Amino acid sequence: MAQTSLKRSRPLSPHMQIYRWPWTMATSIVHRITGVGNTLGTVFLVWWLIAVASGPSAYADFQSVAGSYLGLFVLFGYTWSLLYHLINGVRHLGWDLGYGFDNDAAERSSLVIFALSGLVTIAVWIV
């Protein structure tokens, strides 16, 4: 009997509603997702290269898809994914050299990665 009452009084794991995700965890998860996204985006890039090599009609087919709203959205997302992965990779190189391991620096750099990747993506598309 004593064991069952002890089991009931043990605390439960934090639930998603009360657990605060640190920015470093978010950057880690997004880094993995963008790695997969970069792979899928590269398929789009290969389609473009094959279309260029195949002639005007194949390129026109690609251009009709890439120029649509969905195509532009995918290209914008691919651009952001590449830049995010690149900037976060640079931070990982810094970590490999031993810089930025304290909690405050890691949290700040995580916020900078999200902001910088968004700003650079917008700048690329404006240019």
Contacts in CASP RR format, 6 or more apart in sequence:
PFRMAT RR
TARGET T0000
AUTHOR 0000-0000-0000
METHOD contacts of the structure
MODEL  1
MAQTSLKRSRPLSPHMQIYRWPWTMATSIVHRITGVGNTLGTVFLVWWLI
AVASGPSAYADFQSVAGSYLGLFVLFGYTWSLLYHLINGVRHLGWDLGYG
FDNDAAERSSLVIFALSGLVTIAVWIV
22 107 0 8 1.000
22 110 0 8 1.000
23 106 0 8 1.000
23 107 0 8 1.000
23 110 0 8 1.000
23 111 0 8 1.000
23 114 0 8 1.000
24 106 0 8 1.000
24 107 0 8 1.000
24 110 0 8 1.000
26 110 0 8 1.000
26 114 0 8 1.000
27 88 0 8 1.000
27 110 0 8 1.000
27 113 0 8 1.000
27 114 0 8 1.000
30 84 0 8 1.000
30 88 0 8 1.000
31 84 0 8 1.000
31 85 0 8 1.000
31 88 0 8 1.000
31 89 0 8 1.000
34 81 0 8 1.000
34 82 0 8 1.000
34 84 0 8 1.000
34 85 0 8 1.000
34 88 0 8 1.000
35 81 0 8 1.000
35 85 0 8 1.000
37 78 0 8 1.000
37 81 0 8 1.000
38 78 0 8 1.000
38 81 0 8 1.000
38 82 0 8 1.000
38 85 0 8 1.000
41 74 0 8 1.000
41 78 0 8 1.000
41 81 0 8 1.000
44 66 0 8 1.000
44 74 0 8 1.000
44 75 0 8 1.000
44 78 0 8 1.000
45 78 0 8 1.000
47 62 0 8 1.000
48 62 0 8 1.000
48 66 0 8 1.000
50 58 0 8 1.000
51 58 0 8 1.000
51 59 0 8 1.000
51 61 0 8 1.000
51 62 0 8 1.000
51 63 0 8 1.000
52 59 0 8 1.000
65 71 0 8 1.000
66 72 0 8 1.000
66 75 0 8 1.000
76 121 0 8 1.000
76 125 0 8 1.000
77 121 0 8 1.000
79 121 0 8 1.000
79 124 0 8 1.000
79 125 0 8 1.000
80 117 0 8 1.000
80 118 0 8 1.000
80 121 0 8 1.000
83 117 0 8 1.000
83 118 0 8 1.000
83 120 0 8 1.000
83 121 0 8 1.000
83 124 0 8 1.000
84 113 0 8 1.000
84 114 0 8 1.000
84 117 0 8 1.000
84 118 0 8 1.000
87 113 0 8 1.000
87 116 0 8 1.000
87 117 0 8 1.000
87 120 0 8 1.000
88 113 0 8 1.000
88 117 0 8 1.000
91 109 0 8 1.000
91 113 0 8 1.000
94 100 0 8 1.000
95 101 0 8 1.000
99 105 0 8 1.000
100 106 0 8 1.000
100 109 0 8 1.000
END
